[in-house]
Amino acid sequence: MTQTQEASSPPAARWAQATLRLSSRYAESVSEALMEAGALSVSIEDAQADSEDEQPLFGEPGMVPEQTSWSDNRVLALFNSQAEGESMLADLPPEWLKDALIDWEDVAEQDWVRLTQAQFDPIPITPRLWIVPSWHAPVNDAGVVNIRLDPGLAFGTGSHPTTQLCLRWLSQADLAGKAVLDYGCGSGILAIAAMKLGAQSATGVDIDPQAVESAASNAAENEVDITWGLPGHSAANGQFPVLVANILSNPLKVLAPGLCSHVAPGGWLVLSGVLERQAGEVAAVYAQWIQLSVWQSLDGWVCLAGQRNTDTAE
Ligand SMILES: C[S@@+](CC[C@H](N)C(=O)[O-])C[C@H]1O[C@@H](n2cnc3c(N)ncnc32)[C@H](O)[C@@H]1O
């Protein structure tokens, strides 16, 4: 998760970046205080990212209390100079930095827009399905489905394994003639993919109004007609032959009765945002309505899928 404040002063030719290794106790306070003090940008990362100890944390609205740091954090702060940064750090309460490991690095001025764009290359989800940012040409091979998507404020650029697992599931499913509900739509990527892969209709809901807005604009960019709204939107009230939800294991467990009630008899429920070690407990919660099993896993995350019995009414 990244909290960033854009520079208001003109960029210097060289900047100084401090990397502070901090526990969850002080990471957020340090980050906020540095932003207030005038750091050019501050972000917090999981210091264990890409390791077995990575902690799932999407910074979802509605998580109470809202968790914005990990147990082991890397706070990256950019300053006009190391002297300026050291002086801002010296103004913080000493106990915040008591156990911090601090590294300094010289950062050359760069074209940030191009640098950011360079980090987002087209992503092949399957040979048939590609996520392509707007600054790249679409993949023109026969039969390839391009989803045009730029990184934005909502989660779901196609780079996260949980999104990729859901996209892989959608691309192997027979969606023709089916209505799809994307629960926790974020950028709208799953509903958009479903439509481009042949679904008859799609609905996406999210508790974050900003996600709903960005999903609508991404759908327009992809020229697909999808109904978006907050949970409880009338379009999401019925039952769907396919329901896909990439959230996190705890909210998924809480949402279980509601999500299952939106799956039509014989329909598919597809869940992601679940770590391998959490798969059993999530499946156990859903077992009274739908038997879920691990469909595929990727980088420690799983996609759970299961079909609702055809004889269940609701
Ligand atoms: C991990 S993102 C997934 C976004 C996108 N569907 C994807 O696959 O990349 C999870 C999304 O679920 C939303 N969300 C979290 N809890 C929710 C809830 N109880 N009801 C609806 N949406 C929720 C969040 O706001 C966030 O946009």
The ligand as an ORCA input file, in Angstrom:
! r2SCAN-3c Opt
* xyz 0 1
  C      -8.496     -7.067     -3.851
  S      -9.580     -5.895     -4.495
  C     -10.117     -6.751     -5.953
  C     -10.390     -5.851     -7.114
  C     -10.660     -6.578     -8.426
  N     -11.913     -7.320     -8.357
  C      -9.523     -7.520     -8.779
  O      -9.772     -8.731     -8.841
  O      -8.407     -7.068     -9.016
  C     -10.941     -6.087     -3.392
  C     -12.050     -5.086     -3.605
  O     -13.142     -5.495     -2.767
  C     -13.746     -4.358     -2.202
  N     -14.423     -4.794     -0.972
  C     -13.887     -5.096      0.226
  N     -14.825     -5.499      1.103
  C     -16.001     -5.459      0.436
  C     -17.355     -5.741      0.780
  N     -17.684     -6.134      2.010
  N     -18.311     -5.592     -0.153
  C     -17.982     -5.178     -1.418
  N     -16.733     -4.879     -1.793
  C     -15.745     -5.020     -0.897
  C     -12.604     -3.391     -1.985
  O     -13.050     -2.057     -1.914
  C     -11.715     -3.664     -3.200
  O     -12.010     -2.798     -4.273
*
